[in-house]
Amino acid sequence: MEMNLPNSLTLARIVMIPIFGIIFFLPVEWSNLVAAIIFALAAFTDWLDGWLARRLEQTSAFGAFLDPVADKLMVAVALVALTAENPSAFFALPAAVIIGREIAVSALREWMAELGKRANVAVNVIGKFKTAAQMIAILLLIYSAPVAGLPTTLIGLLLLYAAAALTLWSMIVYLRAAWLVLEGEPRETGDKA
């Protein structure tokens, strides 16, 4: 494992996860503001570590593994925290779609990697739009106080639904790409345990 600046930023993002969770649930007036700042910092380091890895030519297998794990963990913890704070179907539905998709696509990528076809399910532009909508939505929902008279919670919830729709769309794109690979694979016969 090579420790470089991009990998250090990714590890810092993982360290931020429990800190975010603790601060989000503190019964103090400033908890949402500080939790939103931590989430924004984590989202920024998600972009920054990838940019630095490419710019400084410090990409590594460890970073390629850890970066998406850190991203998915932060998003999942934030969505679960928001749903716990707002226990309704309006929060639970998009949260379940987003978290479920992340698990399904991660499993699909791992399986495709075993077949030597991981490039067939690489990140696409829809996934990038989904990530942007999701990060902004979660940030607005965490902060939750109106900004310049704008209802951040409503805007955040609408963006979260947009992110969930993009999540389903990108999952369909990944599944179609995997399906094309599977159609070309020879079929195995015999019983499997």
N, C-alpha and C positions, 0 to 999 in steps of 0.2 A: 504494500500500500504506500503510494507516494503522497506525502503531505505537501500540498502547494496551496497557493492563495485561493483558487476556486474551490478546492476540496475543504479548506478551512471555513469558507463561507457557507458551504453546504452543511458542515457539521454544526456551525453556529446556528443555522436555521433549525436544525433538529433540537438543539438545546433550547431554542425559543419556544418550542411547542408546550412543554409543561409550564413554563413561565406564563405564556399566554393563557393557558387554561386556568391557572390559579388566579391571575389578575382579573380575568373576565368575570369570575364568580365572587370576587371580593365584594362585600356589602358596603362599598364606599362610593361616593359620588363620582370620582374620577376613574373608576375601573373601565368603563367603556372607552374613554379617550385613550388611556394607556394601552388597553388591549388592541384598539384600532391601530395605534402607532406601532406596536409590536408586529401585528399582522402585516401592516404596510411595509415595514422593514424586512420582514420575511419574504414578502412578494417581490420586493426590490432585489434582495439577494438572490432570489430564484433566477431573475433575469441576469443579474450582474455576474454570478459565478459562471454561467454558460458563456457569456460574452467574453469574460476574462480568459476562460479556458481556451477559447478559439483564438483570441487576440494574442495571448502570450504563448500559444502552442503548448498548453499544459493539460490537454485532454488526457484522461486516463480511464482505464476500465473501472476503477473504483468510483471515480466521479460519475461515469455513465450509469453505474448501478445506483449510487446513493442519491443523486440529484432528483430523479423522479420519485424515489421513495420519500424523501424529505418533503417534496411538494404535495404528494398525496396525503401524507400524514397530517400536515398543517391544515390542508383543506378539510379533511375528514374530521379532525378535532374541532375546527371552527364550526362546521356544519352541525355536528352533534351538540356542541355547546349552544348554538343558536336555537336549535330545536328544543333542547332542554329548557332554555329560557323562554321560549315561545311554543309551548306544547299544543300545536294545532296541525291539522292536515295541510294547511297552507305552507308551513315550513317543512313538515316531514316529507311531503311528496317530492319536491325538487331535491332535497337532501338525499333521500333514498335513491333517486335516479342517478344523481352525480356520484355518490359513493359506490353504488352497485356497478355502474359503468366502469369506474376506475379499477375495481376488483376484476371484473370480467375482461377488460382490455389488457390488464397486466398479466392475467393468466393466459390470454390468447397470445400475447407477445412472447411469453416464456415458452409456450408450446411451439409456436412458429420458429423460435430460436433453436429448439431441439431438432426441428426438421431442416434447419439451415436456411430458413426463409424469413428471418426476422425483418429484413429490408422491405418485405411486402406489407408489413404493418407498422411502418415508421410513422412518426408524427407528421400530420398534414396540416394544411392551412386552416381547416375547420377547427382542428384541435387548438390551434393558437388563438382563434377568435373566442372559442369556448373558454379557454383559460383566462383571457382578458376580461370577459363578461363576468365570469365566476369570481375572480379576484376583486373586481370593483364592487360587485354585488355584496360579497361577504364583508368587505371593508365598510360599506355604507350601513349594512345591517348591524355590524358590531358597534359602530359609532352611534347610530340610531337617533341622534339629536338633529333637529332641523339645521340646515346650513343655508344662510341667506334666504330664509323662508321656504326652502325646498324640503319636501317631506322625504328625508333620506331613507326611512324604513320602507315606504311605498316604492320608491325608485329602486332600492336594493332588492326588494321582493320581485319586482317586475324583471330586473336584470337576472335574478336567480332563476326565474322561469325561462328566460331567454337562454341562459347558460345550460339549463336542463334540456331544452329543445336541441341546442347545438351538441350537447353531450350524446343524445340519442342519435342524431344525424351522423356524428363522427363515429359512433360505435357501429352503425350500419355500414359506413364506408370501410371500416376495419374488417367487419365480418364478411363483406363482399370480397375483399382482397384475399382473406384467408380461405373463403369458399372456392375461389378460383384455383388456389394452390391445392386444396383438398380434392377437387375434381380431377386434377392431374395425377394424384398419388395412386399407386396401385392399392387395390383393396386387399386387406388381410382376411384370411378365413380362419376358422377355429374358435374355440371358446376362450374367452378372457375372464380372468378372475375379477 
